[in-house]
Amino acid sequence: MKNKVEKTLMRTKLGEGGRVIIPLAFRQNLHLAVGDEVILQMDSNSINITTPYQALQKLQAKVRNNLQSINQNISLVDELVSIRRSEDE
């Protein structure tokens, strides 16, 4: 079971070169260390920061939900093999 973390707001300042310091509590919660890669996403008037792992987890959940709503018997592996075979013909 995943740990639920309450939404937290913190203020920080924009530094030289557009640098933003991510508070320690946030870095610890996301298991971030110096040099780790993060993904920035701009939505309307906000910027979201996530890790590649979390982005992958979110995408996999969306694919899973879409497949369940379409047809539970679809095998992505079989679909990919079928597409590759038709490309070879």
N, C-alpha and C positions, 0 to 999 in steps of 0.2 A: 504494500500500500504506500502511495506517495505521501510525503509530508505536505500538509497544507500550510502555506505561508500567507499571512495577511498582507494585503496591499499596503505598501509603505511609501510615503512621500518624503523626500529630503531635498533641501536646497543645496546647490553647489554653484560655483562660479566658473565662467568660461575663462580659461587661461590663455597664455600666449599660443599662437598658432592654432587656435580653436580647440585646445585640449580641455577635456572635462575629466575631473577626478571622480571615479565611481567609489562611493563610500564603502568602507571595509565590510559592513554588514551585508551589503548587496553582493560584493565580490565573494564573500564566504558562502552565501546562499547559492550562488551560481557556480561555485567551485572554480573561480577565475584566478589565474596567477599572471604575473608579469610576462608579457610576450604571447599570451593566449589570443587567439583570433576571436573576434566578435562580429556580429552582423548588425548593421544599422538599417532600420527601415523607417522611412518618413511617411506618415499618414496625416493628411490634412495639415494640422498645425502641431503635430507632435512627432517625436523621434523615439522609436523603440529600439532597445538593445537586447540581443539574444545571442546565444552561442550556436555554432553550427549543429551541435548535437540536438539542442532543443528545437531548432528549425526543422531538422530531419524528423524528429518525433512528431511534431505538429503536422508535417506533410504526410507522414505515414498514417496518422489518425484520420486525416481528411480522406485519403485514398480508401482506407478501410471502411469509413462511414459511407462513402459514395458507392463502393462495391456492394455493401450490404443493402443499400437502398435500391440498387439496380437488380442484382441477382447474386445470391449467396454462392452459387455453384461455379462462378467464374474463377479460373486459375490464371493468374497473371503470367506465370511461367509458360503455360500452354499457349496463351495468346501471343507472347513474344516469339516463341518457337514458330508458330503459325505465320506470323508476320515475316520473320526472317526467311522462312522457306519460300513464301510467295515472292519475296524480293529476289531470290536466287533464280526463279523461273524466268 
